[in-house]
């Protein structure tokens, strides 16, 4: 698996959005120094990625957002 990571490009489902592909591509760069968020402002840079543009981070921190899915504890 390690050799595959180093020598092959990631394959994505055809229905995956361009923003999702871009985010994943930036997060899985082979050289850790090139990865999205690999700097002092790490989390802030990731949070500003286009994939997360609809997230109200302040509301999330304050637990004011309704989750898109809430598992049934009885299951």
Secondary structure as UniProt FT lines:
FT   HELIX           2..7
FT   TURN            14..15
FT   HELIX           18..27
FT   HELIX           32..34
FT   TURN            36..37
FT   TURN            40..41
FT   HELIX           42..47
FT   HELIX           50..52
FT   TURN            53..54
FT   HELIX           57..61
FT   TURN            62..63
FT   TURN            73..74
//
